[in-house]
Amino acid sequence: MKLVIQRVQRAAVRIDEQEVGAIQTGFLILVGAEAGDNQATVQHLAQKVAKLRVFEDEAGKMNLNIKQVDGAVLSVSQFTLLADLQHGNRPSFKQAGAPAEANHNYQWFNAALADQGLPVATGEFGADMQVELVNDGPATFLMDYQEPNA
């Protein structure tokens, strides 16, 4: 699973001009579910996201996690994170999980974030979405993990 985690002041996702998810302070997470992801992968990443200390403390240091700033998560599925751009001019998506499997892992990830005590808003898997955000910093982090022997 690949994640792009953006620290935001606010973020929203729309489908057909209807807002389906929005947050204030927290993370906009773009989620790419890979073939071979499993529940252990999802659990590991959700725990890591909840503990990630990237919010500024009173001294201006990245020292606080999302819970300590009463933040929330806007989780948006994005299979294009798994694009292989090494050859030719058209991306290959061989690493992406099959749609049903990827959706299942995306839903597991969102539930695992909620189990960590995080408020979670979402987009809709497979939908054409428009995402708006105000990146705070800007601060953007890449997280790529797959459970060994997955």
C-alpha positions in Angstrom: 0.0 0.0 0.0 1.2 3.5 -0.9 0.1 6.6 0.9 0.6 10.3 0.2 -0.1 12.0 3.5 -0.7 15.8 3.3 -0.9 17.8 6.5 -3.9 20.2 5.8 -5.7 23.1 7.3 -8.8 21.8 5.5 -9.7 19.4 2.7 -12.8 18.3 0.9 -13.8 15.8 -1.8 -16.6 16.2 -4.2 -18.4 13.8 -6.6 -20.7 15.4 -9.3 -20.4 18.7 -7.5 -21.7 17.2 -4.2 -19.4 17.3 -1.2 -19.1 13.8 0.1 -16.3 14.3 2.7 -14.6 17.2 4.4 -12.2 17.9 7.3 -10.5 20.8 8.9 -7.1 20.3 10.5 -5.6 16.9 9.9 -4.4 14.6 7.0 -5.6 14.3 3.5 -4.4 10.7 2.6 -4.3 9.5 -0.9 -4.4 5.7 -0.7 -3.0 3.3 -3.4 -3.9 -0.3 -2.6 -1.4 -2.7 -4.1 -1.8 -6.3 -5.2 -0.7 -8.4 -2.2 -1.8 -5.9 0.5 -3.4 -7.6 3.5 -4.9 -6.8 6.9 -1.5 -6.8 8.6 -0.3 -4.2 6.0 -3.4 -2.0 6.7 -3.0 -2.3 10.5 0.6 -1.3 10.4 0.0 1.8 8.3 -3.0 2.9 10.3 -1.0 2.7 13.5 1.9 4.6 11.9 -0.4 7.3 10.6 -2.0 7.8 14.1 1.4 8.1 15.7 3.1 10.2 13.0 4.5 13.3 14.8 4.3 16.0 12.1 2.2 18.7 13.6 4.0 21.7 15.2 4.2 22.1 19.0 4.4 25.5 20.8 8.1 25.7 19.9 7.4 25.3 16.1 8.9 21.7 16.0 7.1 18.8 14.3 6.4 17.0 17.6 2.7 16.3 17.8 0.5 13.6 16.3 -2.9 14.0 14.7 -4.7 13.1 17.9 -2.9 15.8 19.9 -4.1 18.5 17.5 -7.7 17.1 17.4 -7.2 16.3 13.7 -9.2 14.2 11.3 -8.4 12.2 8.2 -9.9 12.6 4.7 -9.0 9.3 3.0 -9.2 9.2 -0.8 -8.5 6.1 -2.9 -6.1 6.8 -5.8 -4.9 3.9 -7.9 -2.7 6.2 -10.0 -0.2 6.2 -7.1 0.8 2.7 -8.3 1.6 3.8 -11.8 4.8 2.5 -13.3 6.3 5.3 -15.5 9.6 3.6 -16.2 8.9 2.5 -19.8 7.1 4.3 -22.6 4.7 7.3 -22.2 1.7 5.5 -20.9 1.5 4.4 -17.3 1.2 0.7 -16.4 -0.8 -0.2 -13.4 0.3 -3.8 -12.9 1.1 -3.2 -9.2 -2.5 -2.0 -8.4 -4.7 -4.5 -6.6 -7.7 -5.9 -8.5 -10.6 -3.5 -8.0 -12.6 -5.7 -5.5 -9.5 -6.5 -3.5 -8.2 -2.9 -3.5 -11.6 -1.6 -2.4 -11.7 -4.1 0.4 -8.2 -3.1 1.6 -9.1 0.6 1.3 -12.2 0.1 3.5 -10.1 -1.9 6.0 -7.6 0.9 6.1 -10.4 3.5 6.8 -11.8 1.2 9.6 -8.3 0.7 11.0 -7.8 4.5 11.2 -11.2 4.8 13.0 -10.1 2.0 15.4 -7.1 4.2 16.2 -9.5 6.9 17.4 -9.3 9.1 14.4 -12.4 10.7 12.7 -12.4 9.6 9.1 -14.1 11.1 6.1 -13.8 9.5 2.7 -14.2 9.8 -1.0 -15.8 7.0 -2.9 -13.7 4.1 -4.3 -13.5 4.2 -8.1 -15.4 7.5 -8.5 -14.3 10.5 -10.4 -13.6 12.9 -7.6 -12.4 16.5 -7.2 -10.2 17.1 -4.2 -9.6 20.5 -2.7 -7.0 21.1 0.1 -5.0 23.8 1.8 -1.7 22.0 2.5 -0.3 23.2 5.8 3.4 23.9 5.5 3.3 22.6 2.8 4.0 19.3 4.5 3.6 16.1 2.4 4.9 12.7 3.3 5.2 9.4 1.4 4.5 6.1 3.1 5.0 2.8 1.3 4.7 -0.5 3.1 3.8 -4.1 2.4 3.8 -6.7 5.2 6.7 -9.1 4.6 5.6 -12.4 3.0 2.2 -10.8 2.2 
